């Protein structure tokens, strides 16, 4: 995963958090080499977001409860509107020894500026998957997944 120490498109940063450019993140998600975890709250996600396979939903407010659903065996890109919340969650995952974690530099605002896929008024399930691909297609509800 091509990452860098200091963000280019956001002012907020935490020492030790790596950042990734939107186009690089998109390529990794599209080729199933990484998952993106959207850490926004449900009302934000329902309004708009990235509608792609490999994009999971784990709100920052519940992230500690959801750690068991986030596999350490994958590259993880964290996203929020401007990169602040996602940087904080990246820092948390680093502290929990997740080996490949990056913040989406500039957040979803930069994603949109780059012209990457983004939809308004998403139709989503109200849960999140682990990202390992063990569920059925479009299955992003939290379930007991023995593989994780």
N, CA, C and O atoms as a GROMACS GRO file, in nm:
protein
  592
    1UNK      N    1   0.086  -0.116   0.000
    1UNK     CA    2   0.000   0.000   0.000
    1UNK      C    3   0.091   0.123   0.000
    1UNK      O    4   0.176   0.139   0.088
    2UNK      N    5   0.072   0.208  -0.098
    2UNK     CA    6   0.153   0.329  -0.115
    2UNK      C    7   0.100   0.439  -0.022
    2UNK      O    8  -0.003   0.500  -0.051
    3UNK      N    9   0.170   0.462   0.088
    3UNK     CA   10   0.126   0.561   0.186
    3UNK      C   11   0.237   0.661   0.215
    3UNK      O   12   0.351   0.643   0.172
    4UNK      N   13   0.202   0.766   0.287
    4UNK     CA   14   0.299   0.869   0.323
    4UNK      C   15   0.269   0.920   0.463
    4UNK      O   16   0.158   0.905   0.514
    5UNK      N   17   0.371   0.982   0.526
    5UNK     CA   18   0.365   1.026   0.666
    5UNK      C   19   0.277   1.148   0.691
    5UNK      O   20   0.200   1.150   0.787
    6UNK      N   21   0.288   1.247   0.606
    6UNK     CA   22   0.216   1.373   0.628
    6UNK      C   23   0.108   1.391   0.522
    6UNK      O   24   0.135   1.373   0.403
    7UNK      N   25  -0.014   1.426   0.565
    7UNK     CA   26  -0.121   1.445   0.467
    7UNK      C   27  -0.098   1.568   0.380
    7UNK      O   28  -0.037   1.666   0.422
    8UNK      N   29  -0.146   1.560   0.258
    8UNK     CA   30  -0.134   1.671   0.163
    8UNK      C   31  -0.262   1.755   0.156
    8UNK      O   32  -0.256   1.874   0.125
    9UNK      N   33  -0.377   1.694   0.185
    9UNK     CA   34  -0.505   1.760   0.162
    9UNK      C   35  -0.585   1.787   0.290
    9UNK      O   36  -0.703   1.821   0.283
   10UNK      N   37  -0.522   1.772   0.404
   10UNK     CA   38  -0.589   1.802   0.530
   10UNK      C   39  -0.486   1.855   0.628
   10UNK      O   40  -0.369   1.819   0.621
   11UNK      N   41  -0.530   1.942   0.718
   11UNK     CA   42  -0.440   2.000   0.817
   11UNK      C   43  -0.420   1.908   0.937
   11UNK      O   44  -0.311   1.903   0.994
   12UNK      N   45  -0.522   1.836   0.974
   12UNK     CA   46  -0.516   1.750   1.092
   12UNK      C   47  -0.429   1.628   1.066
   12UNK      O   48  -0.442   1.561   0.963
   13UNK      N   49  -0.340   1.601   1.160
   13UNK     CA   50  -0.259   1.480   1.150
   13UNK      C   51  -0.220   1.431   1.288
   13UNK      O   52  -0.214   1.509   1.383
   14UNK      N   53  -0.193   1.302   1.298
   14UNK     CA   54  -0.147   1.240   1.421
   14UNK      C   55  -0.018   1.168   1.386
   14UNK      O   56  -0.012   1.093   1.288
   15UNK      N   57   0.085   1.191   1.466
   15UNK     CA   58   0.213   1.125   1.441
   15UNK      C   59   0.194   0.973   1.438
   15UNK      O   60   0.130   0.916   1.526
   16UNK      N   61   0.252   0.910   1.338
   16UNK     CA   62   0.244   0.765   1.324
   16UNK      C   63   0.133   0.716   1.233
   16UNK      O   64   0.133   0.600   1.192
   17UNK      N   65   0.038   0.803   1.202
   17UNK     CA   66  -0.071   0.765   1.111
   17UNK      C   67  -0.024   0.786   0.968
   17UNK      O   68   0.025   0.893   0.932
   18UNK      N   69  -0.040   0.685   0.887
   18UNK     CA   70  -0.004   0.690   0.745
   18UNK      C   71  -0.126   0.740   0.667
   18UNK      O   72  -0.240   0.727   0.712
   19UNK      N   73  -0.102   0.797   0.550
   19UNK     CA   74  -0.208   0.853   0.466
   19UNK      C   75  -0.195   0.795   0.326
   19UNK      O   76  -0.088   0.755   0.283
   20UNK      N   77  -0.309   0.793   0.257
   20UNK     CA   78  -0.311   0.742   0.121
   20UNK      C   79  -0.392   0.836   0.033
   20UNK      O   80  -0.494   0.890   0.076
   21UNK      N   81  -0.347   0.855  -0.088
   21UNK     CA   82  -0.418   0.941  -0.184
   21UNK      C   83  -0.546   0.871  -0.230
   21UNK      O   84  -0.552   0.749  -0.236
   22UNK      N   85  -0.646   0.950  -0.262
   22UNK     CA   86  -0.777   0.897  -0.301
   22UNK      C   87  -0.767   0.803  -0.421
   22UNK      O   88  -0.827   0.696  -0.419
   23UNK      N   89  -0.694   0.840  -0.523
   23UNK     CA   90  -0.684   0.755  -0.643
   23UNK      C   91  -0.613   0.624  -0.613
   23UNK      O   92  -0.651   0.520  -0.667
   24UNK      N   93  -0.512   0.626  -0.527
   24UNK     CA   94  -0.444   0.503  -0.488
   24UNK      C   95  -0.538   0.415  -0.406
   24UNK      O   96  -0.540   0.293  -0.423
   25UNK      N   97  -0.615   0.477  -0.317
   25UNK     CA   98  -0.712   0.401  -0.237
   25UNK      C   99  -0.816   0.336  -0.327
   25UNK      O  100  -0.849   0.219  -0.310
   26UNK      N  101  -0.868   0.413  -0.422
   26UNK     CA  102  -0.969   0.361  -0.514
   26UNK      C  103  -0.918   0.238  -0.589
   26UNK      O  104  -0.988   0.138  -0.601
   27UNK      N  105  -0.796   0.247  -0.638
   27UNK     CA  106  -0.738   0.134  -0.712
   27UNK      C  107  -0.728   0.008  -0.625
   27UNK      O  108  -0.758  -0.102  -0.670
   28UNK      N  109  -0.685   0.026  -0.500
   28UNK     CA  110  -0.672  -0.088  -0.409
   28UNK      C  111  -0.808  -0.150  -0.377
   28UNK      O  112  -0.821  -0.272  -0.369
   29UNK      N  113  -0.908  -0.067  -0.358
   29UNK     CA  114  -1.043  -0.117  -0.328
   29UNK      C  115  -1.101  -0.187  -0.450
   29UNK      O  116  -1.157  -0.296  -0.440
   30UNK      N  117  -1.087  -0.125  -0.565
   30UNK     CA  118  -1.141  -0.180  -0.690
   30UNK      C  119  -1.079  -0.315  -0.723
   30UNK      O  120  -1.147  -0.403  -0.776
   31UNK      N  121  -0.951  -0.333  -0.693
   31UNK     CA  122  -0.882  -0.459  -0.723
   31UNK      C  123  -0.885  -0.556  -0.604
   31UNK      O  124  -0.816  -0.658  -0.605
   32UNK      N  125  -0.964  -0.523  -0.504
   32UNK     CA  126  -0.984  -0.607  -0.385
   32UNK      C  127  -0.854  -0.634  -0.308
   32UNK      O  128  -0.838  -0.739  -0.246
   33UNK      N  129  -0.764  -0.538  -0.313
   33UNK     CA  130  -0.640  -0.547  -0.236
   33UNK      C  131  -0.651  -0.479  -0.101
   33UNK      O  132  -0.563  -0.493  -0.017
   34UNK      N  133  -0.762  -0.405  -0.079
   34UNK     CA  134  -0.785  -0.335   0.047
   34UNK      C  135  -0.935  -0.314   0.064
   34UNK      O  136  -1.012  -0.322  -0.031
   35UNK      N  137  -0.973  -0.285   0.188
   35UNK     CA  138  -1.110  -0.244   0.217
   35UNK      C  139  -1.106  -0.100   0.268
   35UNK      O  140  -1.006  -0.056   0.326
   36UNK      N  141  -1.214  -0.029   0.246
   36UNK     CA  142  -1.228   0.104   0.303
   36UNK      C  143  -1.332   0.093   0.414
   36UNK      O  144  -1.439   0.035   0.395
   37UNK      N  145  -1.300   0.150   0.528
   37UNK     CA  146  -1.395   0.156   0.638
   37UNK      C  147  -1.439   0.300   0.655
   37UNK      O  148  -1.358   0.388   0.686
   38UNK      N  149  -1.567   0.322   0.635
   38UNK     CA  150  -1.630   0.451   0.651
   38UNK      C  151  -1.666   0.465   0.799
   38UNK      O  152  -1.744   0.385   0.851
   39UNK      N  153  -1.610   0.564   0.868
   39UNK     CA  154  -1.631   0.579   1.012
   39UNK      C  155  -1.733   0.688   1.046
   39UNK      O  156  -1.744   0.729   1.161
   40UNK      N  157  -1.807   0.734   0.945
   40UNK     CA  158  -1.911   0.834   0.970
   40UNK      C  159  -2.029   0.770   1.044
   40UNK      O  160  -2.039   0.648   1.051
   41UNK      N  161  -2.116   0.853   1.097
   41UNK     CA  162  -2.236   0.805   1.165
   41UNK      C  163  -2.344   0.771   1.062
   41UNK      O  164  -2.338   0.814   0.947
   42UNK      N  165  -2.443   0.692   1.106
   42UNK     CA  166  -2.545   0.638   1.016
   42UNK      C  167  -2.616   0.745   0.935
   42UNK      O  168  -2.638   0.726   0.815
   43UNK      N  169  -2.654   0.857   0.995
   43UNK     CA  170  -2.726   0.960   0.920
   43UNK      C  171  -2.641   1.015   0.806
   43UNK      O  172  -2.693   1.049   0.700
   44UNK      N  173  -2.511   1.026   0.827
   44UNK     CA  174  -2.421   1.073   0.722
   44UNK      C  175  -2.410   0.971   0.610
   44UNK      O  176  -2.411   1.006   0.492
   45UNK      N  177  -2.399   0.844   0.647
   45UNK     CA  178  -2.383   0.737   0.548
   45UNK      C  179  -2.509   0.721   0.464
   45UNK      O  180  -2.501   0.696   0.344
   46UNK      N  181  -2.625   0.735   0.527
   46UNK     CA  182  -2.751   0.723   0.453
   46UNK      C  183  -2.765   0.834   0.349
   46UNK      O  184  -2.827   0.814   0.245
   47UNK      N  185  -2.709   0.950   0.377
   47UNK     CA  186  -2.722   1.064   0.287
   47UNK      C  187  -2.637   1.050   0.162
   47UNK      O  188  -2.681   1.084   0.052
   48UNK      N  189  -2.515   1.000   0.178
   48UNK     CA  190  -2.424   0.990   0.064
   48UNK      C  191  -2.302   0.907   0.102
   48UNK      O  192  -2.271   0.890   0.219
   49UNK      N  193  -2.234   0.855   0.001
   49UNK     CA  194  -2.113   0.779   0.028
   49UNK      C  195  -2.062   0.703  -0.092
   49UNK      O  196  -2.112   0.718  -0.203
   50UNK      N  197  -1.962   0.623  -0.066
   50UNK     CA  198  -1.899   0.542  -0.170
   50UNK      C  199  -1.975   0.411  -0.179
   50UNK      O  200  -1.980   0.334  -0.083
   51UNK      N  201  -2.034   0.386  -0.294
   51UNK     CA  202  -2.115   0.266  -0.316
   51UNK      C  203  -2.034   0.167  -0.398
   51UNK      O  204  -2.053   0.154  -0.519
   52UNK      N  205  -1.943   0.097  -0.330
   52UNK     CA  206  -1.856  -0.001  -0.396
   52UNK      C  207  -1.844  -0.123  -0.307
   52UNK      O  208  -1.851  -0.114  -0.184
   53UNK      N  209  -1.825  -0.237  -0.370
   53UNK     CA  210  -1.790  -0.355  -0.294
   53UNK      C  211  -1.655  -0.327  -0.228
   53UNK      O  212  -1.566  -0.268  -0.290
   54UNK      N  213  -1.639  -0.369  -0.104
   54UNK     CA  214  -1.514  -0.345  -0.034
   54UNK      C  215  -1.516  -0.220   0.052
   54UNK      O  216  -1.414  -0.185   0.112
   55UNK      N  217  -1.631  -0.152   0.059
   55UNK     CA  218  -1.646  -0.038   0.148
   55UNK      C  219  -1.737  -0.081   0.261
   55UNK      O  220  -1.852  -0.118   0.238
   56UNK      N  221  -1.685  -0.076   0.383
   56UNK     CA  222  -1.757  -0.120   0.501
   56UNK      C  223  -1.795  -0.002   0.587
   56UNK      O  224  -1.739   0.107   0.572
   57UNK      N  225  -1.889  -0.022   0.677
   57UNK     CA  226  -1.936   0.083   0.764
   57UNK      C  227  -1.916   0.043   0.910
   57UNK      O  228  -1.975  -0.054   0.957
   58UNK      N  229  -1.832   0.116   0.979
   58UNK     CA  230  -1.809   0.100   1.123
   58UNK      C  231  -1.798   0.240   1.181
   58UNK      O  232  -1.690   0.300   1.176
   59UNK      N  233  -1.907   0.296   1.237
   59UNK     CA  234  -1.902   0.434   1.286
   59UNK      C  235  -1.801   0.452   1.400
   59UNK      O  236  -1.782   0.362   1.482
   60UNK      N  237  -1.738   0.568   1.402
   60UNK     CA  238  -1.638   0.597   1.504
   60UNK      C  239  -1.696   0.578   1.644
   60UNK      O  240  -1.627   0.531   1.734
   61UNK      N  241  -1.823   0.612   1.663
   61UNK     CA  242  -1.886   0.603   1.795
   61UNK      C  243  -1.895   0.460   1.846
   61UNK      O  244  -1.915   0.439   1.966
   62UNK      N  245  -1.882   0.362   1.758
   62UNK     CA  246  -1.894   0.221   1.798
   62UNK      C  247  -1.770   0.139   1.762
   62UNK      O  248  -1.774   0.016   1.768
   63UNK      N  249  -1.663   0.205   1.725
   63UNK     CA  250  -1.548   0.134   1.669
   63UNK      C  251  -1.488   0.032   1.766
   63UNK      O  252  -1.448  -0.076   1.723
   64UNK      N  253  -1.482   0.064   1.893
   64UNK     CA  254  -1.426  -0.032   1.989
   64UNK      C  255  -1.510  -0.159   1.997
   64UNK      O  256  -1.455  -0.268   2.013
   65UNK      N  257  -1.640  -0.146   1.985
   65UNK     CA  258  -1.729  -0.263   1.985
   65UNK      C  259  -1.717  -0.343   1.856
   65UNK      O  260  -1.754  -0.460   1.853
   66UNK      N  261  -1.667  -0.283   1.751
   66UNK     CA  262  -1.663  -0.348   1.620
   66UNK      C  263  -1.526  -0.406   1.584
   66UNK      O  264  -1.511  -0.466   1.478
   67UNK      N  265  -1.426  -0.389   1.669
   67UNK     CA  266  -1.292  -0.436   1.636
   67UNK      C  267  -1.288  -0.584   1.601
   67UNK      O  268  -1.210  -0.625   1.514
   68UNK      N  269  -1.370  -0.665   1.666
   68UNK     CA  270  -1.369  -0.809   1.637
   68UNK      C  271  -1.420  -0.840   1.496
   68UNK      O  272  -1.400  -0.951   1.446
   69UNK      N  273  -1.485  -0.744   1.433
   69UNK     CA  274  -1.535  -0.762   1.296
   69UNK      C  275  -1.439  -0.706   1.190
   69UNK      O  276  -1.467  -0.715   1.070
   70UNK      N  277  -1.329  -0.650   1.234
   70UNK     CA  278  -1.233  -0.590   1.141
   70UNK      C  279  -1.109  -0.679   1.139
   70UNK      O  280  -1.033  -0.684   1.236
   71UNK      N  281  -1.090  -0.748   1.030
   71UNK     CA  282  -0.979  -0.842   1.017
   71UNK      C  283  -0.845  -0.769   1.010
   71UNK      O  284  -0.833  -0.665   0.946
   72UNK      N  285  -0.746  -0.825   1.077
   72UNK     CA  286  -0.610  -0.771   1.071
   72UNK      C  287  -0.537  -0.822   0.946
   72UNK      O  288  -0.426  -0.777   0.917
   73UNK      N  289  -0.598  -0.914   0.874
   73UNK     CA  290  -0.536  -0.976   0.757
   73UNK      C  291  -0.573  -0.907   0.628
   73UNK      O  292  -0.590  -0.973   0.525
   74UNK      N  293  -0.587  -0.776   0.631
   74UNK     CA  294  -0.622  -0.700   0.511
   74UNK      C  295  -0.566  -0.560   0.523
   74UNK      O  296  -0.536  -0.512   0.633
   75UNK      N  297  -0.553  -0.495   0.411
   75UNK     CA  298  -0.514  -0.354   0.410
   75UNK      C  299  -0.640  -0.274   0.438
   75UNK      O  300  -0.746  -0.302   0.380
   76UNK      N  301  -0.630  -0.176   0.525
   76UNK     CA  302  -0.746  -0.099   0.569
   76UNK      C  303  -0.724   0.049   0.540
   76UNK      O  304  -0.621   0.107   0.576
   77UNK      N  305  -0.821   0.109   0.473
   77UNK     CA  306  -0.822   0.252   0.445
   77UNK      C  307  -0.941   0.309   0.521
   77UNK      O  308  -1.053   0.261   0.505
   78UNK      N  309  -0.918   0.410   0.602
   78UNK     CA  310  -1.024   0.470   0.683
   78UNK      C  311  -1.068   0.601   0.621
   78UNK      O  312  -0.986   0.679   0.574
   79UNK      N  313  -1.200   0.624   0.623
   79UNK     CA  314  -1.254   0.743   0.557
   79UNK      C  315  -1.360   0.812   0.643
   79UNK      O  316  -1.435   0.747   0.716
   80UNK      N  317  -1.365   0.943   0.631
   80UNK     CA  318  -1.467   1.029   0.690
   80UNK      C  319  -1.471   1.154   0.601
   80UNK      O  320  -1.398   1.160   0.503
   81UNK      N  321  -1.553   1.253   0.632
   81UNK     CA  322  -1.563   1.368   0.541
   81UNK      C  323  -1.431   1.440   0.512
   81UNK      O  324  -1.402   1.469   0.396
   82UNK      N  325  -1.351   1.470   0.614
   82UNK     CA  326  -1.230   1.549   0.591
   82UNK      C  327  -1.101   1.487   0.640
   82UNK      O  328  -0.995   1.549   0.629
   83UNK      N  329  -1.106   1.368   0.695
   83UNK     CA  330  -0.986   1.299   0.739
   83UNK      C  331  -0.954   1.310   0.887
   83UNK      O  332  -0.854   1.254   0.932
   84UNK      N  333  -1.036   1.381   0.963
   84UNK     CA  334  -1.007   1.397   1.106
   84UNK      C  335  -1.047   1.271   1.184
   84UNK      O  336  -0.963   1.210   1.249
   85UNK      N  337  -1.174   1.233   1.176
   85UNK     CA  338  -1.219   1.114   1.248
   85UNK      C  339  -1.145   0.990   1.200
   85UNK      O  340  -1.106   0.905   1.281
   86UNK      N  341  -1.125   0.979   1.070
   86UNK     CA  342  -1.058   0.860   1.016
   86UNK      C  343  -0.911   0.854   1.062
   86UNK      O  344  -0.857   0.745   1.081
   87UNK      N  345  -0.846   0.969   1.079
   87UNK     CA  346  -0.710   0.970   1.134
   87UNK      C  347  -0.708   0.918   1.277
   87UNK      O  348  -0.619   0.843   1.316
   88UNK      N  349  -0.808   0.959   1.354
   88UNK     CA  350  -0.818   0.913   1.493
   88UNK      C  351  -0.840   0.763   1.499
   88UNK      O  352  -0.781   0.695   1.583
   89UNK      N  353  -0.926   0.711   1.412
   89UNK     CA  354  -0.951   0.567   1.410
   89UNK      C  355  -0.828   0.493   1.359
   89UNK      O  356  -0.796   0.384   1.408
   90UNK      N  357  -0.758   0.549   1.262
   90UNK     CA  358  -0.633   0.487   1.215
   90UNK      C  359  -0.533   0.477   1.329
   90UNK      O  360  -0.466   0.375   1.345
   91UNK      N  361  -0.523   0.582   1.408
   91UNK     CA  362  -0.434   0.581   1.524
   91UNK      C  363  -0.475   0.471   1.622
   91UNK      O  364  -0.389   0.400   1.674
   92UNK      N  365  -0.603   0.457   1.645
   92UNK     CA  366  -0.654   0.352   1.734
   92UNK      C  367  -0.618   0.213   1.681
   92UNK      O  368  -0.569   0.128   1.755
   93UNK      N  369  -0.643   0.190   1.552
   93UNK     CA  370  -0.612   0.060   1.493
   93UNK      C  371  -0.461   0.033   1.499
   93UNK      O  372  -0.420  -0.081   1.521
   94UNK      N  373  -0.381   0.135   1.480
   94UNK     CA  374  -0.235   0.118   1.495
   94UNK      C  375  -0.202   0.069   1.636
   94UNK      O  376  -0.117  -0.019   1.653
   95UNK      N  377  -0.267   0.125   1.735
   95UNK     CA  378  -0.242   0.087   1.874
   95UNK      C  379  -0.290  -0.055   1.904
   95UNK      O  380  -0.239  -0.120   1.995
   96UNK      N  381  -0.386  -0.103   1.827
   96UNK     CA  382  -0.435  -0.240   1.842
   96UNK      C  383  -0.362  -0.336   1.746
   96UNK      O  384  -0.408  -0.447   1.720
   97UNK      N  385  -0.248  -0.292   1.695
   97UNK     CA  386  -0.158  -0.375   1.613
   97UNK      C  387  -0.217  -0.422   1.480
   97UNK      O  388  -0.188  -0.532   1.435
   98UNK      N  389  -0.298  -0.339   1.418
   98UNK     CA  390  -0.340  -0.367   1.280
   98UNK      C  391  -0.221  -0.330   1.192
   98UNK      O  392  -0.173  -0.217   1.199
   99UNK      N  393  -0.172  -0.423   1.110
   99UNK     CA  394  -0.045  -0.400   1.041
   99UNK      C  395  -0.048  -0.303   0.923
   99UNK      O  396   0.051  -0.235   0.898
  100UNK      N  397  -0.160  -0.294   0.850
  100UNK     CA  398  -0.163  -0.209   0.730
  100UNK      C  399  -0.288  -0.120   0.732
  100UNK      O  400  -0.395  -0.158   0.686
  101UNK      N  401  -0.269  -0.001   0.787
  101UNK     CA  402  -0.378   0.095   0.806
  101UNK      C  403  -0.337   0.229   0.748
  101UNK      O  404  -0.223   0.273   0.766
  102UNK      N  405  -0.429   0.294   0.678
  102UNK     CA  406  -0.402   0.428   0.625
  102UNK      C  407  -0.529   0.513   0.630
  102UNK      O  408  -0.640   0.462   0.615
  103UNK      N  409  -0.510   0.640   0.652
  103UNK     CA  410  -0.617   0.738   0.647
  103UNK      C  411  -0.632   0.788   0.504
  103UNK      O  412  -0.532   0.812   0.436
  104UNK      N  413  -0.755   0.803   0.458
  104UNK     CA  414  -0.781   0.861   0.326
  104UNK      C  415  -0.750   1.010   0.335
  104UNK      O  416  -0.825   1.086   0.396
  105UNK      N  417  -0.641   1.052   0.275
  105UNK     CA  418  -0.594   1.190   0.283
  105UNK      C  419  -0.698   1.287   0.227
  105UNK      O  420  -0.736   1.278   0.110
  106UNK      N  421  -0.743   1.378   0.312
  106UNK     CA  422  -0.844   1.474   0.270
  106UNK      C  423  -0.986   1.420   0.279
  106UNK      O  424  -1.082   1.491   0.251
  107UNK      N  425  -0.998   1.295   0.318
  107UNK     CA  426  -1.129   1.233   0.339
  107UNK      C  427  -1.212   1.221   0.213
  107UNK      O  428  -1.162   1.228   0.100
  108UNK      N  429  -1.340   1.203   0.236
  108UNK     CA  430  -1.434   1.185   0.125
  108UNK      C  431  -1.451   1.312   0.041
  108UNK      O  432  -1.493   1.305  -0.074
  109UNK      N  433  -1.420   1.426   0.100
  109UNK     CA  434  -1.423   1.550   0.020
  109UNK      C  435  -1.320   1.541  -0.092
  109UNK      O  436  -1.349   1.578  -0.206
  110UNK      N  437  -1.201   1.494  -0.060
  110UNK     CA  438  -1.096   1.480  -0.162
  110UNK      C  439  -1.132   1.370  -0.260
  110UNK      O  440  -1.105   1.382  -0.380
  111UNK      N  441  -1.193   1.262  -0.212
  111UNK     CA  442  -1.242   1.154  -0.298
  111UNK      C  443  -1.333   1.211  -0.407
  111UNK      O  444  -1.318   1.180  -0.525
  112UNK      N  445  -1.429   1.296  -0.364
  112UNK     CA  446  -1.523   1.357  -0.459
  112UNK      C  447  -1.452   1.453  -0.555
  112UNK      O  448  -1.482   1.454  -0.674
  113UNK      N  449  -1.357   1.533  -0.504
  113UNK     CA  450  -1.282   1.626  -0.589
  113UNK      C  451  -1.209   1.551  -0.699
  113UNK      O  452  -1.198   1.600  -0.811
  114UNK      N  453  -1.160   1.432  -0.668
  114UNK     CA  454  -1.087   1.350  -0.766
  114UNK      C  455  -1.182   1.283  -0.867
  114UNK      O  456  -1.136   1.216  -0.959
  115UNK      N  457  -1.313   1.301  -0.849
  115UNK     CA  458  -1.409   1.245  -0.943
  115UNK      C  459  -1.429   1.095  -0.928
  115UNK      O  460  -1.470   1.028  -1.023
  116UNK      N  461  -1.402   1.042  -0.810
  116UNK     CA  462  -1.418   0.898  -0.787
  116UNK      C  463  -1.563   0.866  -0.754
  116UNK      O  464  -1.639   0.955  -0.716
  117UNK      N  465  -1.604   0.740  -0.770
  117UNK     CA  466  -1.746   0.702  -0.753
  117UNK      C  467  -1.802   0.744  -0.618
  117UNK      O  468  -1.746   0.713  -0.513
  118UNK      N  469  -1.914   0.816  -0.623
  118UNK     CA  470  -1.978   0.868  -0.503
  118UNK      C  471  -2.126   0.885  -0.532
  118UNK      O  472  -2.162   0.941  -0.636
  119UNK      N  473  -2.210   0.840  -0.443
  119UNK     CA  474  -2.354   0.849  -0.465
  119UNK      C  475  -2.421   0.926  -0.352
  119UNK      O  476  -2.377   0.923  -0.237
  120UNK      N  477  -2.527   0.995  -0.388
  120UNK     CA  478  -2.611   1.062  -0.291
  120UNK      C  479  -2.732   0.973  -0.266
  120UNK      O  480  -2.781   0.907  -0.358
  121UNK      N  481  -2.778   0.970  -0.143
  121UNK     CA  482  -2.893   0.888  -0.102
  121UNK      C  483  -2.866   0.740  -0.124
  121UNK      O  484  -2.933   0.676  -0.205
  122UNK      N  485  -2.770   0.687  -0.054
  122UNK     CA  486  -2.736   0.546  -0.063
  122UNK      C  487  -2.846   0.459  -0.005
  122UNK      O  488  -2.917   0.499   0.088
  123UNK      N  489  -2.860   0.341  -0.059
  123UNK     CA  490  -2.945   0.238   0.001
  123UNK      C  491  -2.849   0.139   0.063
  123UNK      O  492  -2.784   0.062  -0.007
  124UNK      N  493  -2.841   0.140   0.195
  124UNK     CA  494  -2.746   0.052   0.263
  124UNK      C  495  -2.816  -0.029   0.371
  124UNK      O  496  -2.925   0.006   0.416
  125UNK      N  497  -2.752  -0.136   0.412
  125UNK     CA  498  -2.795  -0.209   0.529
  125UNK      C  499  -2.742  -0.135   0.650
  125UNK      O  500  -2.648  -0.057   0.638
  126UNK      N  501  -2.800  -0.158   0.766
  126UNK     CA  502  -2.762  -0.082   0.884
  126UNK      C  503  -2.654  -0.150   0.966
  126UNK      O  504  -2.649  -0.132   1.088
  127UNK      N  505  -2.568  -0.225   0.904
  127UNK     CA  506  -2.460  -0.291   0.976
  127UNK      C  507  -2.332  -0.280   0.899
  127UNK      O  508  -2.315  -0.190   0.816
  128UNK      N  509  -2.241  -0.372   0.925
  128UNK     CA  510  -2.113  -0.370   0.857
  128UNK      C  511  -2.057  -0.509   0.849
  128UNK      O  512  -2.088  -0.595   0.932
  129UNK      N  513  -1.975  -0.532   0.752
  129UNK     CA  514  -1.912  -0.662   0.737
  129UNK      C  515  -1.769  -0.657   0.784
  129UNK      O  516  -1.717  -0.552   0.820
  130UNK      N  517  -1.706  -0.772   0.784
  130UNK     CA  518  -1.568  -0.781   0.832
  130UNK      C  519  -1.469  -0.753   0.721
  130UNK      O  520  -1.354  -0.718   0.748
  131UNK      N  521  -1.511  -0.767   0.594
  131UNK     CA  522  -1.422  -0.739   0.483
  131UNK      C  523  -1.352  -0.860   0.427
  131UNK      O  524  -1.280  -0.849   0.328
  132UNK      N  525  -1.371  -0.976   0.489
  132UNK     CA  526  -1.297  -1.095   0.444
  132UNK      C  527  -1.361  -1.162   0.324
  132UNK      O  528  -1.300  -1.249   0.263
  133UNK      N  529  -1.484  -1.123   0.288
  133UNK     CA  530  -1.549  -1.181   0.172
  133UNK      C  531  -1.620  -1.312   0.202
  133UNK      O  532  -1.658  -1.383   0.109
  134UNK      N  533  -1.639  -1.346   0.329
  134UNK     CA  534  -1.700  -1.474   0.362
  134UNK      C  535  -1.852  -1.471   0.354
  134UNK      O  536  -1.915  -1.576   0.350
  135UNK      N  537  -1.912  -1.352   0.350
  135UNK     CA  538  -2.057  -1.341   0.345
  135UNK      C  539  -2.108  -1.350   0.202
  135UNK      O  540  -2.031  -1.367   0.108
  136UNK      N  541  -2.237  -1.337   0.189
  136UNK     CA  542  -2.296  -1.339   0.056
  136UNK      C  543  -2.277  -1.204  -0.010
  136UNK      O  544  -2.240  -1.106   0.055
  137UNK      N  545  -2.303  -1.197  -0.140
  137UNK     CA  546  -2.288  -1.072  -0.213
  137UNK      C  547  -2.378  -0.966  -0.151
  137UNK      O  548  -2.493  -0.992  -0.118
  138UNK      N  549  -2.324  -0.846  -0.134
  138UNK     CA  550  -2.393  -0.732  -0.074
  138UNK      C  551  -2.429  -0.755   0.071
  138UNK      O  552  -2.515  -0.686   0.124
  139UNK      N  553  -2.366  -0.851   0.137
  139UNK     CA  554  -2.393  -0.879   0.277
  139UNK      C  555  -2.302  -0.794   0.362
  139UNK      O  556  -2.186  -0.829   0.385
  140UNK      N  557  -2.355  -0.682   0.410
  140UNK     CA  558  -2.272  -0.600   0.496
  140UNK      C  559  -2.336  -0.582   0.633
  140UNK      O  560  -2.312  -0.483   0.701
  141UNK      N  561  -2.418  -0.681   0.674
  141UNK     CA  562  -2.470  -0.681   0.809
  141UNK      C  563  -2.374  -0.757   0.898
  141UNK      O  564  -2.312  -0.854   0.856
  142UNK      N  565  -2.362  -0.712   1.021
  142UNK     CA  566  -2.277  -0.784   1.116
  142UNK      C  567  -2.341  -0.918   1.144
  142UNK      O  568  -2.459  -0.925   1.178
  143UNK      N  569  -2.264  -1.022   1.130
  143UNK     CA  570  -2.310  -1.156   1.157
  143UNK      C  571  -2.200  -1.232   1.228
  143UNK      O  572  -2.086  -1.187   1.234
  144UNK      N  573  -2.236  -1.347   1.282
  144UNK     CA  574  -2.135  -1.434   1.341
  144UNK      C  575  -2.064  -1.503   1.227
  144UNK      O  576  -2.118  -1.595   1.167
  145UNK      N  577  -1.945  -1.460   1.197
  145UNK     CA  578  -1.869  -1.515   1.085
  145UNK      C  579  -1.750  -1.590   1.141
  145UNK      O  580  -1.657  -1.528   1.194
  146UNK      N  581  -1.753  -1.719   1.131
  146UNK     CA  582  -1.651  -1.801   1.194
  146UNK      C  583  -1.512  -1.781   1.132
  146UNK      O  584  -1.413  -1.820   1.193
  147UNK      N  585  -1.505  -1.721   1.014
  147UNK     CA  586  -1.375  -1.701   0.951
  147UNK      C  587  -1.298  -1.586   1.012
  147UNK      O  588  -1.177  -1.576   0.993
  148UNK      N  589  -1.365  -1.501   1.083
  148UNK     CA  590  -1.301  -1.378   1.132
  148UNK      C  591  -1.256  -1.389   1.275
  148UNK      O  592  -1.201  -1.293   1.330
   0.00000   0.00000   0.00000
